[in-house]
Amino acid sequence: MENKKIGIIGVGNMGGAIVVGLLKSGFVGVEDIYVSDRKENVLSEMNERGVHASDDNLLTAQQSDVIIVAVKPYHIEHVLEEIKPALNPDKILISIVAGVGIDELGNMAGSTIPIFRVMPNTAIALQESLTCISANSNTAAHRHYVIELFDNLGKTIEIPEELMAAATVLSSCGIAYALRYIRAAMQGGIEIGFGAEMAQFITAQTVKGATELILQTGHHPEREIDKVTTPRGVTITGLNEMEHKGFSSSLIQGVLASYKKIEKDLKK
């Protein structure tokens, strides 16, 4: 695969996580990573990591073959206008900006620009992201490269763009939902006798094991649940109490509420 220089515009939580993931993966060398941001403390941190850091978005775009834009939705139009002189059909534009569609990005950046719309999650820093990818019609020559890039940072799936809002909720917001379960289980663990650190470790490793059971076997969760729910046992007692208090229902309603929020914001 051809070695390309990667530029990241906006090095906040997600952009910074991508930098960390790229450095850990070795997909590109540190000398081939360029970043730009307005915050001096962020630029200082990036310089310490050894990447090329600048407050000039256009310069970063000019130096890069792949341009990842990781800014707030209300900044995207200004940023694309700023870097437009550096864009051409040979460069790859990747947007991780929530709520801004590929057609809208094309109107801002230019109709001939290869544009990928990508939704990772913050586990990308650990090369454990689930990244959803959609693309415009100019991207066939670059598809394998972009998939390989994000495969080095976790797992990728290609989805129709109309599912990108749903992907944002299930994958990106989903990190927070899973962490909230871990926090709640920790609190329960403390109440039954464990110290906070031990409760955190036990809960986190247990959740990791549960996810691997699903990922490695492909089994439906209920199949694995059945293996640990014996008649009149402690597991089924706890599960039934959780369901009685609305555990599954509240989680589903939370997912739907986040999705409705995205849809509402898109209509503004």
LUMFITOR-377301 format. One line per field, with one value per atom (N, C-alpha, C): residue in one letter; atom name; x, y, z. Coordinates in steps of 0.05 Angstrom, whole numbers, plus 5000, padded with zeros to 4 digits. Example, Ala and Ser with C-alpha at 12.3 -4.5 7.8 and 13.67 -1.06 7.14 Angstrom:
REM LUMFITOR-377301
residu: (A  A  A  S  S  S)
atome: (N  CA  C  N  CA  C)
px: (5264  5246  5264  5257  5273  5258)
py: (4886  4910  4934  4955  4979  5001)
pz: (5156  5156  5156  5142  5143  5157)
//
This chain:
REM LUMFITOR-377301
residu: (M  M  M  E  E  E  N  N  N  K  K  K  K  K  K  I  I  I  G  G  G  I  I  I  I  I  I  G  G  G  V  V  V  G  G  G  N  N  N  M  M  M  G  G  G  G  G  G  A  A  A  I  I  I  V  V  V  V  V  V  G  G  G  L  L  L  L  L  L  K  K  K  S  S  S  G  G  G  F  F  F  V  V  V  G  G  G  V  V  V  E  E  E  D  D  D  I  I  I  Y  Y  Y  V  V  V  S  S  S  D  D  D  R  R  R  K  K  K  E  E  E  N  N  N  V  V  V  L  L  L  S  S  S  E  E  E  M  M  M  N  N  N  E  E  E  R  R  R  G  G  G  V  V  V  H  H  H  A  A  A  S  S  S  D  D  D  D  D  D  N  N  N  L  L  L  L  L  L  T  T  T  A  A  A  Q  Q  Q  Q  Q  Q  S  S  S  D  D  D  V  V  V  I  I  I  I  I  I  V  V  V  A  A  A  V  V  V  K  K  K  P  P  P  Y  Y  Y  H  H  H  I  I  I  E  E  E  H  H  H  V  V  V  L  L  L  E  E  E  E  E  E  I  I  I  K  K  K  P  P  P  A  A  A  L  L  L  N  N  N  P  P  P  D  D  D  K  K  K  I  I  I  L  L  L  I  I  I  S  S  S  I  I  I  V  V  V  A  A  A  G  G  G  V  V  V  G  G  G  I  I  I  D  D  D  E  E  E  L  L  L  G  G  G  N  N  N  M  M  M  A  A  A  G  G  G  S  S  S  T  T  T  I  I  I  P  P  P  I  I  I  F  F  F  R  R  R  V  V  V  M  M  M  P  P  P  N  N  N  T  T  T  A  A  A  I  I  I  A  A  A  L  L  L  Q  Q  Q  E  E  E  S  S  S  L  L  L  T  T  T  C  C  C  I  I  I  S  S  S  A  A  A  N  N  N  S  S  S  N  N  N  T  T  T  A  A  A  A  A  A  H  H  H  R  R  R  H  H  H  Y  Y  Y  V  V  V  I  I  I  E  E  E  L  L  L  F  F  F  D  D  D  N  N  N  L  L  L  G  G  G  K  K  K  T  T  T  I  I  I  E  E  E  I  I  I  P  P  P  E  E  E  E  E  E  L  L  L  M  M  M  A  A  A  A  A  A  A  A  A  T  T  T  V  V  V  L  L  L  S  S  S  S  S  S  C  C  C  G  G  G  I  I  I  A  A  A  Y  Y  Y  A  A  A  L  L  L  R  R  R  Y  Y  Y  I  I  I  R  R  R  A  A  A  A  A  A  M  M  M  Q  Q  Q  G  G  G  G  G  G  I  I  I  E  E  E  I  I  I  G  G  G  F  F  F  G  G  G  A  A  A  E  E  E  M  M  M  A  A  A  Q  Q  Q  F  F  F  I  I  I  T  T  T  A  A  A  Q  Q  Q  T  T  T  V  V  V  K  K  K  G  G  G  A  A  A  T  T  T  E  E  E  L  L  L  I  I  I  L  L  L  Q  Q  Q  T  T  T  G  G  G  H  H  H  H  H  H  P  P  P  E  E  E  R  R  R  E  E  E  I  I  I  D  D  D  K  K  K  V  V  V  T  T  T  T  T  T  P  P  P  R  R  R  G  G  G  V  V  V  T  T  T  I  I  I  T  T  T  G  G  G  L  L  L  N  N  N  E  E  E  M  M  M  E  E  E  H  H  H  K  K  K  G  G  G  F  F  F  S  S  S  S  S  S  S  S  S  L  L  L  I  I  I  Q  Q  Q  G  G  G  V  V  V  L  L  L  A  A  A  S  S  S  Y  Y  Y  K  K  K  K  K  K  I  I  I  E  E  E  K  K  K  D  D  D  L  L  L  K  K  K  K  K  K)
atome: (N  CA  C  N  CA  C  N  CA  C  N  CA  C  N  CA  C  N  CA  C  N  CA  C  N  CA  C  N  CA  C  N  CA  C  N  CA  C  N  CA  C  N  CA  C  N  CA  C  N  CA  C  N  CA  C  N  CA  C  N  CA  C  N  CA  C  N  CA  C  N  CA  C  N  CA  C  N  CA  C  N  CA  C  N  CA  C  N  CA  C  N  CA  C  N  CA  C  N  CA  C  N  CA  C  N  CA  C  N  CA  C  N  CA  C  N  CA  C  N  CA  C  N  CA  C  N  CA  C  N  CA  C  N  CA  C  N  CA  C  N  CA  C  N  CA  C  N  CA  C  N  CA  C  N  CA  C  N  CA  C  N  CA  C  N  CA  C  N  CA  C  N  CA  C  N  CA  C  N  CA  C  N  CA  C  N  CA  C  N  CA  C  N  CA  C  N  CA  C  N  CA  C  N  CA  C  N  CA  C  N  CA  C  N  CA  C  N  CA  C  N  CA  C  N  CA  C  N  CA  C  N  CA  C  N  CA  C  N  CA  C  N  CA  C  N  CA  C  N  CA  C  N  CA  C  N  CA  C  N  CA  C  N  CA  C  N  CA  C  N  CA  C  N  CA  C  N  CA  C  N  CA  C  N  CA  C  N  CA  C  N  CA  C  N  CA  C  N  CA  C  N  CA  C  N  CA  C  N  CA  C  N  CA  C  N  CA  C  N  CA  C  N  CA  C  N  CA  C  N  CA  C  N  CA  C  N  CA  C  N  CA  C  N  CA  C  N  CA  C  N  CA  C  N  CA  C  N  CA  C  N  CA  C  N  CA  C  N  CA  C  N  CA  C  N  CA  C  N  CA  C  N  CA  C  N  CA  C  N  CA  C  N  CA  C  N  CA  C  N  CA  C  N  CA  C  N  CA  C  N  CA  C  N  CA  C  N  CA  C  N  CA  C  N  CA  C  N  CA  C  N  CA  C  N  CA  C  N  CA  C  N  CA  C  N  CA  C  N  CA  C  N  CA  C  N  CA  C  N  CA  C  N  CA  C  N  CA  C  N  CA  C  N  CA  C  N  CA  C  N  CA  C  N  CA  C  N  CA  C  N  CA  C  N  CA  C  N  CA  C  N  CA  C  N  CA  C  N  CA  C  N  CA  C  N  CA  C  N  CA  C  N  CA  C  N  CA  C  N  CA  C  N  CA  C  N  CA  C  N  CA  C  N  CA  C  N  CA  C  N  CA  C  N  CA  C  N  CA  C  N  CA  C  N  CA  C  N  CA  C  N  CA  C  N  CA  C  N  CA  C  N  CA  C  N  CA  C  N  CA  C  N  CA  C  N  CA  C  N  CA  C  N  CA  C  N  CA  C  N  CA  C  N  CA  C  N  CA  C  N  CA  C  N  CA  C  N  CA  C  N  CA  C  N  CA  C  N  CA  C  N  CA  C  N  CA  C  N  CA  C  N  CA  C  N  CA  C  N  CA  C  N  CA  C  N  CA  C  N  CA  C  N  CA  C  N  CA  C  N  CA  C  N  CA  C  N  CA  C  N  CA  C  N  CA  C  N  CA  C  N  CA  C  N  CA  C  N  CA  C  N  CA  C  N  CA  C  N  CA  C  N  CA  C  N  CA  C  N  CA  C  N  CA  C  N  CA  C  N  CA  C  N  CA  C  N  CA  C  N  CA  C  N  CA  C  N  CA  C  N  CA  C  N  CA  C  N  CA  C  N  CA  C  N  CA  C  N  CA  C  N  CA  C  N  CA  C  N  CA  C  N  CA  C  N  CA  C  N  CA  C  N  CA  C  N  CA  C  N  CA  C  N  CA  C  N  CA  C  N  CA  C  N  CA  C  N  CA  C  N  CA  C  N  CA  C  N  CA  C  N  CA  C  N  CA  C  N  CA  C  N  CA  C  N  CA  C  N  CA  C  N  CA  C  N  CA  C  N  CA  C  N  CA  C  N  CA  C  N  CA  C  N  CA  C  N  CA  C  N  CA  C  N  CA  C  N  CA  C  N  CA  C  N  CA  C  N  CA  C  N  CA  C  N  CA  C  N  CA  C  N  CA  C  N  CA  C  N  CA  C  N  CA  C  N  CA  C)
px: (5017  5000  5018  5011  5027  5028  5052  5055  5045  5027  5016  5021  5023  5025  4996  4992  4965  4965  4945  4941  4915  4916  4892  4887  4864  4857  4837  4845  4829  4838  4854  4865  4854  4827  4813  4812  4790  4787  4790  4775  4775  4800  4806  4830  4855  4857  4880  4881  4858  4857  4867  4860  4869  4900  4911  4940  4953  4943  4954  4952  4929  4925  4943  4947  4965  4994  5002  5030  5034  5013  5016  5015  4999  4996  5020  5035  5058  5049  5023  5013  5028  5035  5053  5074  5096  5116  5109  5121  5115  5121  5140  5148  5127  5108  5087  5060  5060  5035  5037  5018  5016  4990  4991  4967  4966  4941  4937  4915  4919  4899  4904  4885  4888  4899  4897  4904  4934  4948  4977  4984  4968  4974  4972  4953  4950  4974  4982  5005  5030  5033  5056  5057  5033  5032  5038  5028  5034  5063  5076  5104  5120  5111  5125  5122  5100  5097  5114  5124  5142  5129  5103  5089  5093  5088  5090  5065  5068  5045  5046  5022  5020  4993  4991  4965  4953  4966  4959  4945  4919  4904  4911  4914  4921  4948  4968  4994  4992  4977  4974  4962  4941  4928  4947  4963  4983  5004  5011  5032  5022  4996  4985  4972  4973  4959  4931  4928  4902  4896  4873  4866  4841  4845  4824  4814  4789  4778  4762  4771  4759  4752  4735  4727  4697  4688  4660  4644  4619  4602  4600  4599  4596  4623  4645  4670  4676  4662  4670  4669  4649  4648  4672  4679  4702  4728  4731  4756  4759  4737  4739  4744  4733  4739  4768  4778  4806  4826  4820  4839  4832  4811  4803  4825  4842  4864  4883  4883  4901  4887  4861  4846  4847  4849  4848  4840  4833  4823  4843  4869  4888  4891  4878  4879  4854  4856  4833  4823  4798  4786  4769  4775  4760  4748  4722  4708  4697  4703  4691  4672  4663  4645  4617  4605  4578  4558  4538  4515  4519  4542  4547  4551  4531  4530  4551  4554  4574  4568  4542  4535  4541  4535  4541  4571  4587  4616  4626  4614  4622  4616  4594  4587  4607  4618  4638  4666  4673  4701  4705  4684  4687  4677  4663  4649  4668  4693  4711  4729  4726  4743  4734  4752  4744  4738  4714  4706  4695  4707  4697  4685  4663  4651  4655  4667  4676  4667  4658  4650  4664  4686  4700  4690  4702  4697  4724  4724  4749  4768  4758  4776  4796  4793  4813  4841  4843  4870  4883  4867  4878  4877  4871  4868  4844  4823  4800  4774  4775  4751  4734  4708  4690  4685  4694  4693  4674  4654  4635  4643  4642  4652  4631  4627  4611  4628  4621  4638  4622  4633  4620  4630  4621  4626  4654  4670  4697  4719  4711  4730  4739  4731  4737  4767  4783  4812  4825  4810  4821  4808  4788  4772  4790  4806  4823  4842  4853  4872  4857  4834  4820  4811  4802  4794  4818  4840  4864  4873  4872  4879  4864  4837  4821  4820  4826  4829  4853  4873  4896  4890  4866  4858  4834  4828  4805  4792  4766  4750  4734  4729  4714  4690  4669  4647  4639  4631  4621  4590  4579  4550  4539  4513  4500  4500  4503  4505  4480  4457  4433  4433  4452  4455  4476  4488  4510  4501  4477  4467  4463  4452  4448  4475  4495  4521  4534  4529  4539  4529  4503  4491  4501  4501  4508  4537  4555  4583  4596  4593  4607  4595  4568  4555  4556  4556  4556  4579  4602  4624  4615  4601  4592  4571  4553  4533  4546  4565  4579  4594  4607  4622  4603  4579  4560  4551  4548  4543  4566  4590  4614  4614  4608  4608  4587  4563  4541  4548  4560  4567  4589  4608  4628  4616  4596  4583  4569  4557  4546  4567  4590  4612  4622  4624  4633  4613  4588  4567  4568  4577  4578  4606  4624  4648  4675  4676  4702  4710  4736  4747  4742  4744  4737  4755  4781  4800  4795  4790  4785  4759  4738  4712  4714  4730  4734  4748  4769  4784  4766  4752  4735  4714  4701  4679  4689  4711  4722  4731  4745  4754  4731  4710  4686  4672  4670  4657  4674  4700  4718  4714  4712  4707  4680  4660  4633  4633  4646  4647  4663  4684  4699  4683  4666  4649  4631  4621  4603  4619  4642  4658  4670  4680  4694  4676  4652  4634  4612  4605  4583  4556  4556  4531  4514  4488  4470  4475  4474  4479  4463  4438  4421  4432  4445  4457  4478  4495  4515  4503  4482  4468  4457  4445  4433  4453  4479  4499  4505  4498  4504  4479  4455  4431  4419  4425  4414  4388  4371  4345  4348  4333  4333  4361  4377  4404  4406  4430  4434  4434  4444  4445  4417  4399  4372  4357  4363  4350  4358  4384  4393  4383  4384  4374  4344  4328  4300  4294  4310  4306  4314  4336  4344  4322  4311  4290  4265  4259  4236  4239  4264  4269  4273  4271  4272  4299  4317  4344  4345  4334  4335  4319  4296  4279  4292  4305  4318  4341  4356  4378  4368  4347  4336  4325  4311  4300  4322  4345  4367  4379  4382  4392  4373  4347  4327  4327  4330  4331  4355  4378  4402  4397  4385  4380  4360  4339  4320  4332  4351  4366  4382  4396  4410  4392  4369  4350  4339  4334  4323  4344  4369  4390  4395  4392  4396  4375  4351  4329  4330  4348  4350  4361)
py: (4976  5000  5025  5044  5068  5084  5093  5109  5137  5147  5173  5190  5216  5234  5240  5239  5243  5268  5285  5310  5309  5319  5319  5348  5359  5386  5386  5396  5395  5371  5377  5355  5356  5355  5353  5324  5317  5290  5269  5272  5251  5254  5278  5282  5273  5280  5272  5242  5229  5200  5186  5198  5187  5189  5211  5214  5193  5189  5169  5141  5135  5109  5104  5125  5122  5117  5131  5128  5100  5089  5062  5041  5046  5026  5023  5045  5044  5044  5050  5051  5071  5094  5113  5121  5131  5141  5168  5174  5200  5223  5219  5241  5246  5228  5230  5239  5249  5258  5288  5302  5332  5339  5357  5366  5396  5406  5435  5439  5459  5466  5495  5507  5535  5537  5515  5516  5510  5528  5526  5501  5494  5471  5445  5444  5421  5419  5441  5440  5432  5441  5434  5404  5393  5364  5348  5357  5344  5345  5368  5371  5351  5348  5329  5300  5294  5268  5264  5286  5284  5289  5295  5300  5329  5335  5362  5377  5398  5412  5442  5452  5480  5491  5518  5530  5539  5530  5537  5513  5514  5492  5488  5510  5507  5494  5502  5489  5459  5451  5423  5408  5420  5408  5406  5427  5427  5405  5399  5380  5351  5347  5320  5309  5282  5268  5260  5256  5249  5270  5282  5304  5295  5292  5284  5309  5316  5340  5332  5341  5332  5357  5374  5398  5398  5417  5419  5425  5416  5420  5450  5468  5496  5509  5493  5503  5492  5471  5457  5474  5491  5507  5526  5539  5557  5542  5519  5503  5494  5484  5475  5498  5521  5544  5552  5549  5556  5538  5512  5493  5486  5498  5491  5494  5514  5516  5492  5476  5453  5427  5428  5404  5400  5374  5366  5337  5327  5299  5278  5285  5265  5263  5281  5281  5268  5257  5244  5262  5269  5284  5266  5264  5247  5265  5264  5280  5263  5270  5256  5276  5296  5316  5306  5304  5293  5311  5299  5314  5329  5327  5341  5320  5319  5298  5301  5279  5279  5299  5302  5322  5350  5355  5381  5386  5366  5368  5373  5360  5363  5391  5403  5430  5450  5444  5462  5458  5432  5426  5425  5418  5415  5387  5387  5362  5340  5347  5327  5315  5324  5315  5288  5268  5243  5248  5243  5249  5224  5218  5196  5209  5199  5207  5184  5189  5168  5174  5153  5156  5136  5143  5126  5131  5118  5125  5129  5139  5147  5123  5099  5075  5073  5091  5092  5096  5110  5115  5089  5068  5042  5022  5031  5014  4995  5004  4987  5001  5019  5033  5015  5021  5011  5035  5034  5057  5051  5068  5066  5085  5075  5090  5092  5116  5121  5138  5139  5153  5164  5184  5193  5178  5185  5169  5172  5190  5194  5178  5159  5147  5119  5107  5079  5073  5091  5086  5087  5099  5103  5086  5070  5055  5036  5021  5001  5014  5037  5051  5061  5073  5084  5062  5040  5017  5006  5004  4994  5013  5039  5058  5054  5052  5050  5021  5001  4974  4973  4990  4991  5005  5016  5031  5017  4993  4978  4961  4962  4948  4968  4962  4980  4966  4981  4971  4993  4986  5005  5005  5028  5031  5052  5049  5071  5097  5119  5144  5150  5140  5146  5133  5113  5101  5114  5135  5147  5159  5171  5181  5159  5136  5113  5102  5102  5092  5110  5136  5155  5147  5141  5134  5108  5087  5060  5057  5070  5066  5088  5113  5135  5141  5146  5150  5124  5101  5075  5071  5084  5082  5093  5116  5128  5110  5098  5081  5057  5045  5022  5030  5053  5063  5069  5079  5084  5058  5036  5010  5002  5006  4998  5014  5040  5056  5046  5040  5031  5004  4986  4960  4963  4982  4987  4996  5014  5024  5001  4983  4959  4942  4939  4924  4935  4962  4975  4970  4970  4966  4938  4919  4891  4883  4903  4898  4903  4909  4913  4943  4947  4974  4984  5011  5023  5012  5011  5002  4973  4956  4928  4924  4939  4938  4946  4967  4977  4956  4944  4924  4899  4889  4866  4871  4894  4901  4905  4920  4925  4899  4882  4857  4839  4839  4823  4832  4859  4869  4863  4865  4857  4828  4811  4782  4778  4792  4789  4797  4819  4828  4808  4797  4777  4752  4744  4721  4725  4749  4755  4758  4773  4778  4752  4735  4712  4688  4687  4665  4673  4699  4707  4700  4690  4682  4706  4702  4722  4725  4749  4751  4733  4728  4710  4682  4673  4646  4644  4665  4665  4670  4686  4691  4665  4649  4623  4605  4608  4590  4597  4621  4628  4633  4627  4630  4603  4593  4567  4571  4550  4553  4561  4581  4592  4603  4610  4619  4649  4657  4686  4703  4693  4709  4717  4697  4703  4720  4718  4735  4764  4768  4796  4807  4790  4799  4807  4790  4796  4822  4827  4852  4876  4873  4895  4901  4879  4883  4895  4887  4898  4928  4937  4965  4980  4965  4978  4980  4961  4962  4963  4943  4942  4964  4969  4990  5018  5024  5050  5053  5031  5032  5037  5022  5026  5054  5064  5091  5112  5107  5125  5126  5103  5102  5117  5112  5126  5156  5164  5193  5207  5194  5205  5207  5187  5187  5209  5212  5233  5261  5264  5289  5296  5275  5280  5288  5273  5280  5308  5316  5343  5364  5359  5378  5381  5358  5359  5375  5377  5391  5421  5430  5459  5474)
pz: (5000  5000  5000  4982  4980  5006  5013  5038  5033  5049  5046  5071  5068  5090  5100  5126  5137  5153  5146  5161  5177  5201  5218  5227  5218  5225  5248  5271  5295  5312  5333  5349  5377  5378  5404  5413  5426  5437  5415  5393  5372  5355  5346  5329  5344  5370  5385  5389  5392  5395  5369  5346  5320  5318  5327  5326  5343  5368  5386  5374  5362  5350  5326  5310  5287  5296  5317  5327  5338  5352  5363  5342  5321  5300  5282  5279  5260  5231  5226  5198  5182  5194  5182  5203  5193  5212  5223  5246  5259  5241  5223  5205  5183  5180  5160  5171  5196  5208  5213  5202  5205  5218  5237  5251  5253  5255  5260  5280  5296  5316  5325  5338  5347  5375  5390  5419  5422  5436  5440  5456  5476  5493  5477  5458  5441  5422  5410  5392  5407  5431  5447  5452  5459  5464  5438  5415  5390  5383  5388  5383  5400  5425  5443  5432  5418  5407  5381  5371  5348  5321  5320  5295  5287  5261  5252  5261  5277  5288  5280  5273  5263  5270  5271  5274  5247  5225  5198  5184  5182  5170  5141  5126  5098  5094  5110  5108  5114  5134  5140  5116  5104  5081  5057  5053  5031  5034  5059  5064  5064  5063  5068  5042  5040  5019  5028  5054  5066  5087  5085  5103  5120  5146  5164  5179  5175  5188  5212  5235  5261  5277  5266  5279  5287  5302  5309  5284  5283  5259  5250  5270  5263  5252  5253  5242  5214  5206  5182  5157  5154  5129  5127  5149  5149  5144  5156  5153  5124  5112  5084  5065  5070  5054  5056  5081  5086  5072  5071  5059  5029  5019  4992  4971  4973  4953  4952  4974  4975  4966  4962  4955  4925  4917  4889  4887  4864  4861  4870  4873  4881  4911  4926  4955  4966  4989  5002  5025  5025  5047  5064  5089  5108  5129  5132  5152  5174  5199  5222  5236  5221  5232  5233  5256  5259  5247  5233  5223  5197  5185  5160  5138  5119  5099  5077  5062  5040  5019  5011  4991  5000  5025  5036  5037  5044  5044  5016  4996  4968  4958  4967  4959  4970  4994  5006  4995  4991  4983  4953  4938  4909  4901  4879  4870  4861  4854  4844  4866  4890  4912  4923  4926  4939  4969  4977  5004  5018  5041  5059  5084  5092  5118  5137  5159  5177  5206  5219  5247  5265  5277  5296  5324  5344  5372  5386  5410  5423  5430  5428  5431  5408  5389  5367  5377  5400  5412  5420  5425  5434  5411  5386  5363  5367  5381  5386  5378  5359  5351  5334  5334  5313  5295  5271  5253  5229  5226  5204  5181  5156  5133  5111  5101  5077  5058  5033  5013  4990  4976  4952  4928  4904  4880  4869  4881  4871  4885  4901  4920  4914  4892  4886  4888  4878  4877  4905  4924  4951  4972  4965  4984  5001  4988  5003  5022  5014  5031  5057  5053  5077  5095  5084  5101  5116  5102  5116  5138  5132  5152  5178  5176  5200  5211  5194  5205  5223  5219  5236  5263  5264  5288  5301  5294  5305  5283  5282  5262  5246  5220  5204  5191  5186  5170  5151  5126  5107  5109  5111  5114  5094  5087  5072  5089  5075  5091  5107  5099  5114  5142  5146  5172  5190  5180  5195  5222  5222  5248  5268  5258  5276  5285  5267  5275  5296  5294  5314  5342  5343  5369  5379  5362  5371  5377  5362  5365  5381  5372  5385  5412  5413  5439  5455  5441  5455  5474  5469  5488  5515  5515  5540  5554  5538  5550  5564  5551  5563  5588  5587  5611  5634  5627  5649  5662  5646  5659  5677  5668  5684  5710  5708  5732  5752  5742  5759  5772  5756  5767  5788  5784  5804  5830  5828  5852  5868  5852  5865  5878  5865  5876  5901  5903  5927  5950  5943  5964  5976  5960  5970  5981  5982  5997  5984  5958  5945  5947  5947  5945  5916  5912  5887  5864  5869  5848  5840  5860  5855  5840  5849  5835  5806  5801  5774  5757  5767  5752  5746  5766  5762  5741  5744  5725  5697  5694  5667  5653  5667  5656  5649  5666  5660  5635  5632  5608  5583  5586  5564  5556  5576  5570  5557  5566  5554  5525  5518  5490  5473  5484  5468  5463  5482  5478  5453  5450  5428  5402  5403  5379  5368  5386  5377  5369  5382  5375  5356  5356  5339  5351  5376  5389  5396  5397  5407  5437  5449  5478  5495  5488  5505  5507  5486  5486  5508  5510  5531  5559  5560  5585  5596  5578  5586  5600  5593  5604  5634  5642  5670  5687  5676  5691  5698  5721  5730  5745  5745  5759  5788  5796  5823  5831  5811  5816  5822  5829  5836  5811  5788  5764  5754  5752  5742  5761  5787  5807  5802  5798  5793  5766  5745  5719  5720  5733  5735  5750  5771  5786  5768  5753  5735  5714  5702  5683  5695  5720  5734  5738  5742  5746  5719  5697  5670  5658  5664  5654  5623  5610  5581  5568  5580  5569  5570  5592  5595  5576  5571  5552  5524  5516  5490  5486  5506  5505  5503  5517  5515  5487  5475  5447  5428  5432  5415  5420  5445  5451  5438  5438  5425  5395  5384  5355  5347  5363  5358  5360  5379  5382  5357  5345  5321  5298  5295  5274  5277  5302  5307  5299  5306  5300  5270  5256  5227  5212  5225  5212  5217  5234  5241  5217)
//
